[in-house]
Amino acid sequence: MDYRGIFEDAVDALRQEKRYRVFADLERIAGRFPRAVYRDTSDNAREITIWCSNDYLGMGQHPVTIAAMQETAGKLGVGAGGTRNISGTNRPLVELERSLADLHRKEAALVFTSGFVSNEAAISTIARLLPDCIILSDQLNHASMIQGVRQSGMEKKIFRHNDVAHLRELLAGIDRKRPKLICFESVYSMDGDVAPIAEICDLAAEFGALTYIDEVHAVGMYGPRGGGIAERDGLMDRIDIIEGTLAKGFGVMGGYIAANRAIIDAVRSYAPEFIFTTALPPALCAAARASIEHLKTSSEERRLHKRQAQLTKDILGDAGLPVMPTSTHIVPLIVGDARLCKAASDMLLEKHNIYIQPINYPTVPKGTERLRITPTPMHSDEMIIELRHALVSVWASLELPRERPETKITSDKLVSGDLLLPTMGG
Ligand SMILES: *Cc1c(COP(=O)(O)O)cnc(C)c1O
């Protein structure tokens, strides 16, 4: 048996479909975000600007997070020492969960090793504990939510992306006595659009469903205290389970859910993804908490973030580039072809020292391949203008399309009815 050959063939298949992934070797420079040292395949180093980081507010390099991590590592050491059950519940982790419960105005919170794990563990465990539960899941939900739905083994219905009429139709067709769990996101990270949260909560109330929202791309960034879109819109108390990451807006690592004490205690007690893995290190918990607490009171990062995102959209749009219209901080530029998308990304890096990775299938549907730009408070006006010049030059060299795409390009191109491509980006 040629085991090696089987793996090589599997990877070759990806190469042929132009979706073989190459990672850029980057070394971020603390204090100079979004600048980083890039090393090419021959290890030649040079400085570049990152335009696609999910460290949306630069909190990964903020003095308060760095200090909290260094100080706690000095005092408590680096590892957690075990699972939560076996001596892994350190003081900084207890404080972190309190800080998160307070952020979302919930009775309790539970921290996991990542946002991915928190979605998989929470959705599957909650659904399994509800007898004969049926899950209603947005068509564009993240791979980790799809994984949670699958893992639960419960029946599922997929509603068309952000389509409350379709959700209502599905709910109306389900036996009123069955427990229901509606799973959706607030900000969808590839198109940068936002869910109709209030309408979904209305439907949940009408049909007696639980609501589960993934606020991964919103926590830290929206709401007066960084509680997310639900906080911004005054809807946090209408959502049963809020899920978030500590790795994007908060700039560190880890995932969590916040909910009432009964739900948190049940997930804590039943989810294998929580029980049988070593807890997050204390220093990391302290850094995450410092970031959350900082963003509860400081709105400066949010204000600047919004400003630079809008400026980027305006400047790129005025230059005739195909910016997908969004109401959030995410700026997708449609290329519409996997090979050209990769070529554009390569050219930006080689000729302009700008790093934006190509987003191809299966993260987004074929034909909607894109460059996904994420401006941060640290991207200066000058950097935005540099970006504009670089993109205009790449668009001309590769003769890329300039038509401004319609909104909802992604959902229109998808076929509804079943769990689709797990979106592997984010
Ligand atoms: C990134 C992402 C996650 C996973 O969070 P991690 O902390 O990176 O594991 C979950 N949901 C969405 C929508 C994401 O984009």
The ligand as a Tripos MOL2 file, in Angstrom:
@<TRIPOS>MOLECULE
LIG
   15    15     1     0     0
SMALL
NO_CHARGES

@<TRIPOS>ATOM
      1 C1        -12.7610   32.5620   13.8700 C.3       1 LIG1
      2 C2        -14.1620   32.1480   14.1010 C.ar      1 LIG1
      3 C3        -14.4820   31.2390   15.1120 C.ar      1 LIG1
      4 C4        -13.4380   30.4880   15.8670 C.3       1 LIG1
      5 O1        -12.7950   31.2810   16.7980 O.3       1 LIG1
      6 P1        -11.2960   30.9220   17.2330 P.3       1 LIG1
      7 O2        -11.1400   31.5490   18.5530 O.co2     1 LIG1
      8 O3        -10.3970   31.4650   16.1640 O.co2     1 LIG1
      9 O4        -11.2120   29.4150   17.2820 O.co2     1 LIG1
     10 C5        -15.8170   31.0100   15.4060 C.ar      1 LIG1
     11 N1        -16.8100   31.6140   14.7100 N.ar      1 LIG1
     12 C6        -16.5330   32.4620   13.7000 C.ar      1 LIG1
     13 C7        -17.6550   33.1030   12.9740 C.3       1 LIG1
     14 C8        -15.2040   32.7340   13.3500 C.ar      1 LIG1
     15 O5        -14.9370   33.5370   12.3190 O.3       1 LIG1
@<TRIPOS>BOND
     1     1     2 1
     2     2     3 ar
     3     2    14 ar
     4     3     4 1
     5     3    10 ar
     6     4     5 1
     7     5     6 1
     8     6     7 2
     9     6     8 1
    10     6     9 1
    11    10    11 ar
    12    11    12 ar
    13    12    13 1
    14    12    14 ar
    15    14    15 1
@<TRIPOS>SUBSTRUCTURE
     1 LIG1         1 GROUP 0 **** ****
